[in-house]
């Protein structure tokens, strides 16, 4: 599926939010029919495509993939839980990554994380009810000179203080 930005929102996010569960199931069935002969050899490819369809990999989708490829649910879950690019929890349209690496942490990243959590009413690893925001702390974004750093999708915000967070989030809430 082609991905491109539309006013700061990926087209995939717009498309996936508008699909019904029945359409998503049909899309997954098509993916499985294309890869079922590969068995476990096609597992990662199928998981990637399924995550593109659903936005994450809930247990019922993992079961469907296991059945479609003729592998155990434990094997599917093992792959999903091993690779960090797979998610078993829904992700928001705007994924907020707050660096908690050493440079960011000593310059106040924990206060940034707490302020974001407070402003959005969710905890780290969670997604807002409207599927607009999710928070994912990370260990390093490679911008130590700008510490503390937060990313919202591909936008980088550096030299942050907790009092800057409401204005930054407001841009995305209004989008």
C-alpha positions in Angstrom: 0.0 0.0 0.0 1.3 3.4 -0.9 2.1 5.7 2.0 2.4 9.5 1.8 1.8 12.4 4.0 -1.5 14.4 3.9 -1.2 17.4 6.1 0.9 15.5 8.6 -1.2 12.3 8.5 -0.1 9.2 6.7 -2.6 8.1 4.0 -2.5 4.6 5.5 -3.9 5.9 8.8 -6.7 7.6 7.0 -7.6 4.6 5.0 -7.3 2.0 7.8 -9.5 4.1 10.1 -12.3 4.0 7.6 -12.3 0.3 6.8 -14.9 -1.9 8.5 -13.8 -5.1 10.3 -15.3 -7.2 7.6 -13.2 -5.5 4.9 -10.1 -5.9 7.1 -10.9 -9.6 7.5 -11.3 -9.9 3.7 -8.0 -8.1 3.1 -6.2 -10.5 5.6 -7.8 -13.5 3.9 -6.4 -12.3 0.6 -2.9 -11.8 2.1 -3.1 -15.3 3.6 -4.2 -16.9 0.3 -1.1 -15.3 -1.4 1.3 -16.7 1.2 -0.3 -19.9 2.6 1.9 -22.2 0.5 5.0 -20.6 2.1 3.9 -21.7 5.6 6.3 -20.3 8.3 8.6 -18.9 5.5 6.0 -16.3 4.8 5.2 -15.5 8.4 7.0 -12.2 8.8 5.7 -10.9 5.5 2.1 -11.8 6.4 2.5 -10.2 9.9 3.8 -7.0 8.3 0.9 -6.9 5.9 -1.6 -7.7 8.6 -0.2 -4.9 10.8 -0.6 -2.6 7.8 -4.3 -3.6 7.6 -5.2 -3.5 11.3 -2.6 -1.0 12.6 -1.5 -3.7 15.2 -1.7 -7.4 15.7 -4.4 -8.4 18.2 -4.6 -12.0 19.3 -7.6 -12.9 17.1 -5.6 -11.7 14.0 -2.6 -13.8 15.2 -4.8 -16.8 15.5 -6.1 -16.3 11.9 -2.6 -16.0 10.6 -1.5 -19.2 12.4 -4.5 -21.1 11.0 -3.9 -19.7 7.5 -0.2 -20.6 7.4 -0.5 -23.9 9.3 1.7 -22.9 12.2 1.0 -22.7 15.9 -0.4 -19.5 17.6 2.6 -19.8 19.9 5.0 -19.5 17.0 3.2 -16.5 15.6 3.1 -14.8 19.0 6.8 -15.6 19.5 7.7 -13.8 16.3 5.4 -10.8 17.1 6.8 -10.5 20.6 10.4 -10.8 19.5 10.5 -8.1 16.9 10.0 -4.5 18.2 8.4 -3.3 15.0 5.3 -5.5 15.6 2.7 -4.3 18.1 0.0 -6.1 20.0 -1.6 -2.9 21.1 -3.3 -0.3 18.9 -1.2 2.7 17.9 -2.5 6.2 17.5 -2.5 8.4 14.4 0.3 10.4 16.1 2.9 8.2 17.7 4.8 10.1 20.4 8.3 8.9 21.2 9.9 10.4 24.2 13.6 9.7 24.4 14.7 8.3 27.8 18.3 7.8 26.9 21.0 9.1 29.3 21.4 12.6 27.8 17.7 13.2 27.6 17.0 11.6 31.0 19.4 13.7 32.9 18.0 16.9 31.2 14.4 16.1 32.3 12.9 13.6 29.9 10.9 12.0 32.8 9.1 15.3 33.4 8.3 15.5 29.7 6.9 12.0 29.7 4.8 12.7 32.7 3.4 15.9 31.2 2.5 14.2 27.9 0.8 11.4 29.9 -1.1 14.0 31.9 -2.1 16.1 28.9 -3.4 13.1 27.0 -4.9 11.2 29.9 -3.0 8.0 29.0 0.1 6.1 30.2 3.1 5.0 28.3 2.3 2.2 25.9 -1.4 3.2 25.7 -3.5 4.8 23.0 -6.2 7.5 23.4 -9.8 6.4 22.9 -10.1 8.4 19.7 -7.0 6.5 18.3 -5.3 9.9 17.8 -2.3 9.6 20.1 -0.1 6.8 21.6 3.0 7.2 23.8 6.1 5.1 23.3 9.2 6.0 25.4 12.4 5.0 23.6 16.1 4.7 24.6 17.7 7.1 22.0 16.6 9.0 18.9 20.2 10.1 18.1 19.7 13.8 18.9 21.5 14.0 22.2 22.6 17.6 21.5 18.9 18.6 21.6 18.1 16.8 24.9 15.5 16.3 26.0 13.9 15.1 22.8 10.4 14.0 21.7 9.2 12.9 18.3 5.7 13.0 17.1 5.7 10.7 14.0 8.6 12.3 12.0 8.6 15.7 13.7 11.4 16.2 16.2 11.1 18.5 19.2 14.3 19.3 21.2 15.4 21.3 24.2 12.0 20.6 25.7 10.5 21.7 29.0 7.2 20.5 30.4 5.6 23.8 29.8 6.1 23.6 26.1 4.1 20.3 25.8 0.5 21.7 25.8 1.2 24.0 22.8 3.0 21.2 20.9 0.2 18.7 21.4 -2.5 21.4 20.6 -1.1 21.5 17.0 -1.9 17.8 16.6 -5.2 17.8 18.5 -6.5 20.4 16.0 -5.3 18.6 12.9 
